[in-house]
Each structure stands twice: as structure tokens, then as C-alpha cells.
Amino acid sequence: MEERKLKDWEKSIQILFEKSPHLKGLIKNPVYYSNAPWAAQVNRHFLSNTGGFAGEHFYRVVFKQGSPQSLMTIGSGELSGLKTTSVVHKGRIKSVAGLELVEVPTASNLLPMLLMMGMFGAIQHRLAYISDICIDIRNRQIIGDHARLERISEVILDCFEGIPEMDQNMTRLNLARMVSTTDECLELVVVLREELAGESRAKSAPYSTYDGIWVEVQGPNWSKSTYVPADFMRNMTHHNVFAAYERFVAGKICQIVLSGNYSPSNIERSKQSAIRVIEPIRKIFEERINAHRNGADELANLIQQLNQNCDADIGNWTPYDLKRAYSQQLKTISNIEDRLHQLLDAKLESFDFLSRLANTDQIDVYLIDGAIVISEKEDSTLQK
């Protein structure tokens, strides 16, 4: 099997661990690395407020459930009440230092930006499809409204992958940009959905359809044509409406990250807006899937008649072909429904993941020598 190509951040993690082998035992599940200019600024801020030295000390910021924008607090002792960071000297933890927050703009913006970086690293690691949304579109022939799909993909990817480089002003600008792009994407979903519905209406389905059996349809000017309904359904699942829907969900996820609002109500609102988009798309397939179910029921009735009376009239079917056709009918229905689930409902898991991530002691942000490393603790709820 061909070895997977490492991403740039993974290569940076490898280099970091080669320089400081002891860090590998401390940072057990890294999911992102960034040495963006903003990361160096954050490091300088922490060092200046704790008397640390670049290259010798690093800090671990833990975002806890219930107060995701605050550091852990020391409960007792000389540093009681201060916020904590782990102080590491030459790769080994030497002590736990107290970090007093300084009331300056940099400090007030510090924790929200760290939280954004932490969420970004975990999301990029788990929801890799966001980083791949441009690949399949670039391989298609883009014409008409479909050209908008490529542009929307580029904007989403640019905003998402640009998060590590953003200061707060740039974050606000990109949030506005993302809201506008997601609204445009929703409009495109509607256009493409109606296009798919029109294609479906042009090839009407009879009451019962079967795998491999052609049906005749009436066209304009009394013309006639034939098609295989099962094959037509499979082709329908490759329509660009599904690509547009995927980008709509990706845009909603990016909006949440850029806004920094991980409240359950905000995530649920975004999820519900995605659910409302799903239903009209699924409805286009309902009549065709039901027609195939009707065909399966008719085959099942013939099999039942044959089981009750070996001389029953089963038309041109042989007993073997009849059972094989019935099995294929059920398989096709299952495959189409599974495909629709992956294209539509499975995308909703992005919101569920984000909700779980925002409500667990999950994200550790390490500030190391001018860089930021995001690490996740192993958690079975995030493996689902």
C-alpha cells in the first residue's frame, strides 16, 4: 500500500519532535501546527508576562467545558487563583507557573483567538472534506451556474485555511465574507435542486420499476425515448446539487468557527438550516425509490406464489432468476438510500462533532518557541 503523503503541518510536528524528543511524550495527539506571525505574537505575550525565555519555555492552554475561553485555575498554594501554564525547560516540565492576565487589548483578545486556533486545528483534522472541496470541482467541466460553485469553493477554502493567519479585524471581515458566500451557496443549491427536479420529471417513472428493465417515456412533440430507472437514479446522485449542499454545510461550519460562538443554540440553528435544505432534495428521489420498492413487492409476491404452488404462473421468470432479481432490487434500494445518506444526512455529523468538541475538556493549545501546536486528548465520543 502506498504511504500517505504527510501534510505540511505534520512535517512541522515531526521536525519539532526531532529537535525536542521529550515533547513527543507530552503532546501525544497533535492535530495541527502553525508558526504564523500571530502565533509568535502570542508566544511573546506569554513569555513577557511570565518571565520565560524563547526556546526554553512553552505553555499549555487548556479550554475547559463550561468556560471555554479561560485558563485552568490553581486551586491552592502560593499561586492560588492565578491561571496556569505548564512551564517546560529543555523539553521537560519543571514547574507550573501562574499567569496573570494583563488588561491590554492583546491580552483581552488572546484567549478567544487561541480558542479559534484550537477549534480550527481539531476541525481541520476531523472534517478533512472542507480542505478538499475544490478538488472534484476542478476536475469537472464548469459552465453556467456551475462556475459559481467553483468560486464558492475557493472562497470557503480561502477563509477556512486562512484562519491561522488572521487577526481579529481580518476574522471579522472574513466572517462577513463567509456569511455572504454561504447565502449565495444556498441560492445555488435551490437552482441546482430545481434543475435536478426538472431532469427527473422529464423521465417519469411508472408505478413499478426493475433493475435492468427499460421503460418508455413520452417526450416533446410526441417523441419517445427509453431509459433504465435504476441507472438513472444512480446518475442522479452525482448531480452538482450535492456538491453545492456540501459547500453550504462547510460554509456554516466556517461561520461558527470565525464567529467564535460555539453555544448549543447557535450550532443547532446552523444544523436546522442544513436539515431544511435536505428535505426537498430527498423528495425528488422518493417517487423513484417507491417505484423500485413496488417492483420489489411484486417480485416478492411472485416468489410467495411459487413457494405456495410450484406450478404458479410467474411469467417469463425462472425460479432462480426471480429470486436473483428480487435480491438485486433490494440491494439497489439499499445502495441508493445509503448513497443519499452519505451525501445529505452524514454531513450533519459535522455539527454534532462541533457540538461535542465545544463541550469537552478536549483542546490543548501548546505555545512553543514562536509556534502553536494543537493537541486533542483521546476521547471516544469524538471518534464516532
N, C-alpha and C positions, 0 to 999 in steps of 0.2 A: 504494500500500500504506500502511495506517495505521501511523504511527510508534509504536514500542513505548514504553509508559509507563515512565519511569525509576523505579527503587526508591529509597527514602529514602536508603540508603547511597550510591547512585550520584549523587544530587543533592548529597550532602555532599562527595563527591570532586570534583565539578565546582566547587563553591564554594571548596574548598581550592586547586585548581589556578588558579582565577581570582585568588585572593589572592597565591599564590606560583607564578607560571608556571614557574619553574625546576624545581619539583618534578615536573612532568609528564615531564621528560626523565629523571628519576631513578627514578620509580615508574611503570614502563612498563605493568604489567599488574595494576592494582588489582582486588581481588575483594571487598573489604569495608572498611567504615569504621565506627568506633564511638567515641562520646565519652561512654560510660558512666562513672559515678563511679569505677569500678575502674580505667579507663584513665587518668584523671587522677592517681590514686594511684601508678600505675606510673611515669608521667612524672615526678612529683615525686621518686620514689625515685631514678630515674636522674639527674635534674638535681642532686640533693643529693650524690650520690656522684661526680660528675664536675665540679662547679663550673659547670654550664651555666646558661643563663637561658631561661625560658619565652618562646616567641615567636621565639627566635633560634637555638636548637639543636634538632636532633632526632637520634634514634638508630635504627640499623637492626640488628635482632637476626636472625641467620641460624641456622636449625636445620639442622644438617648430618647426613648419613647416618651412622649408627653411634653418634652421640651426640646425639640429638635434643633433649636438654634442656641443652645447653651452648652458650655463645657461641663464635664463632671466636677463635682464639688468635693473638696476634702472635708470629711465629717468631724475629725478631731485632731488634736495636737497643735503644734506651733503654727501650722498653716491653715488651721480650721477656717472654713468659709471661703477660702480662695479657690479659684478654678485650677484644675490640674492639667499638667502636661507631663509626659514621661521624658526624662532627660537621659540621653544616651551619650556616652563618651567612648569614641572609637569602637562603635558597634555594640557596646554593652550598656544595659540600663544601670545607671549609677544612683539615681535618686528620682523622686517625684517633686517637681518644683511647683510653686504656687504662681499663678499668672493673674495679676490684677488687670482688669480691663481699664483702659485709659479713655477718657471721654474726648476723643477726637474723631473726625469723620472717618478716618481709616479704620479705627477700631470699631465704630458703630456699624460699618459695612462688612466687617471682616467675617463674622460668623455666617450671615446669610450667603455670602459668596462661597465660603468653604462648604456649606451645605449643598449649594448648587453643584459645586465640583464633585462632591461625594455622590450625589444622586446621579449626575451625569456619568461618572465612571461606572457605577453599578448598572445603569440603564444601557449604556453602550455595550457592556459585557453581556447582558442577558437578552436585550432586544436588538440583536445584530442586524435584523432586517432593515432598521432605519438607515444604517450605513450602506445598505445595498440597494436602496430604492431606485437608484439611477441606472443600474447595470442592465436590467432587462429592457427598460425603455430605450436605451441607446442602441439596442440590437434590433429594434423594430423600425418599420418604415413609418415615419411620423408625418401625418398630413392633417390639415384642418384643425378641428378641436383637439386632436391628439397631440399637436405640438404644444398646447398649453400644459399637457400632462408632463412633458419633459421639463418645461420651465418650472412648474410647481415642484417637481422632484428636486431640481437643482437648488431652489430656494430653501426647501426643508433641510436638505443635506448641508447647505452652507450655514444655516442658522444653528443646526444641531452640532456640527463638528467645530463650529467657531466658538462654542461656549467656553472652552478653557482660555481663550484669548480675550474674553470680554470683560470690560469694567462695567460698573453699574449703568452708566449712560448708554453704552453700547447694548447692554442687556435690554434696557427699556426700548431702544429703537428696534431691536430685533424681535422683541415681543410684539410690537405693533405690526411689524412686517409679517410675523408668523400668523397673527390673527387675520390679517388681510388675505394672506395666501391660503389659509385653511378655509376661509369663506369662499374664495374662488374655487377651491378644490371641491367643496360641497356643490357649488353650481355646476361644475363639470361632471360630478357624479350623476346629477339629475339628467343632464344632457345625454350622457352615455347610457344611463338606465333606459331612457326613452328610446334610444337607438336600438338597444338590445330587445326591448319590448316590441318594437316595430319589426325587427327581423323575425322574432318568434311568431307574431301574428301573420306574417307573410307565408309561413309554413305551418298551417293549422294542424293540430293533432286530432286524430279520430278518438273514439271512446276508448279503444284498446290498441296498444302498440306492443311490438315484439322485437327482440334483438334480431338484427339481420333481415328483417322484413321491410320491404319498401312500401311506401304509401304514396298515393297520388293527390296532388293539391291543385286547386284552380288558381290560375294566375290572371293578370290583367289581359283584357281583350280576348277572353275565352281560351287563353293559352293554358296548358297543363304542364306540370313538372312532377318529378318524383324525388323522394329523399328517404333516408333511413332515420327515423326519430331518435333512436338510441345514439347514433353517431352525431346527430345534430345537437343533442343535449350535451354531449361531451365537448363539442366545439364551442358551445355557448359559455362553458365555464372558463374559456380562455379569453373572453371578451375584456376589453380595456376598462370596463366599469369596475372590475375587481381591483385592478391596479390603482384606479382613482380612489377607491374606498380605502385601500391600504395606506395611501398617502394622506387621506383625511384623518385616519387614526394616528399616523405618525405625527401629523401636524398638531393634533390635540395633545399628544404626549409632550411634544416640544413646548407647547404653550404652558403646560403645567410646570415644566422644569424652569423655563425662563421667568415665569411669574413668581416662583418660589412658594406658591400656595399649594401645599400638599394636604389640605384639610379633606376629610372624608367626603364632605358635601361637594367640594369643587371637583374631586376626582369622579364622584358619582354623576355629577351633571355632565361631564365630558363623556362618560361611558354611555349615559342615556341618549345623548345626541347621536352617538355611533349606532346604538340599537335602533333608533328611529330610521336611520339610513338603510339598515339591513332589510327590514320587512318588505318594502316594495320590490327590492331585488329578488328576494326569495319567492315572492308571489308570482313572478314571471315563470318560475320553474314548476310551480305547484300543479298546474293542469297537465303538464307533460309527465311529471312523476306519477301523478294519479292515473294517467292513461297507461303507463307501464305497469302500475300495480293492478289495474283492471285486467291487463293481459296476463299477469302472473296468476290472478284469481281464476281466470278462465282455464289456464293450463292446470292449475291445482284441481279444478272441478273435473277435468278430463281424467287426471290421474286417479281421483277418487272413484269415478265411474269404472275405470279399468280395474281398480282393486276390488270393487264390488262384483264386477262381472267381466271376466276375461274376454268375452265376446262383444263388449261395448263398442259402439261406433266412436272412434277417435279420429275420424277423417283420414288424412294422408299421413298422420303421425305413426311412427313405430313406437312401442313402449319405451325403448332406450332413448330415442330422440326426444320424446315428450318429456321425460324426466330431465334430460340434459338441458332442454330449452327452459324448463321451469327453474332449474338451478341457475342458469345464466341470467334469467330475468331478475331473480332476487339479488344476484351479485351486482348487476348493473345499477339497480335501485340503491343498493348499499353504497356502491362506489360514488354515485352522483351525490348522495346525501353527505357522505364523508368529505367529498371534494368541496361542497358548499360550506360545510362546517369549517374546514381549514381556511377557506377564502373569506369567510364572514365572521362567524362566531368566535373562532380561535383568536382573532385579532383583539377581541375584548379582553383577553387574558393580559394584554399589556396594561390595562387599567388596574386589574386585580393585582398584578405584580407590583405596580407602583404603589398601590394602597398598602400592601404588606410591607414593602420596603420602607415606606414613610412611617410605619408604626411598629418598628422593631429596633432593638439595640444592634443595628446591623452595620452601620457605616463607620469606618475608622479612616480618618484623613491624616496621613503622615507628612510632616514638613521636613524635608531632608535636603540640606545643602543647596537651597535655591530651587528645589523641585517639590512637586506634590505627588504622593503616591496614595491611591485609593485602595482600601482593602475591605473585603467582606468577611465576616465571621461565617463559618459553616452553619447553615440554618436549613433544616429540612423543609420548612414552609416555602422557601424561595427556590427549591429545586423542582417544584411541581410544574 
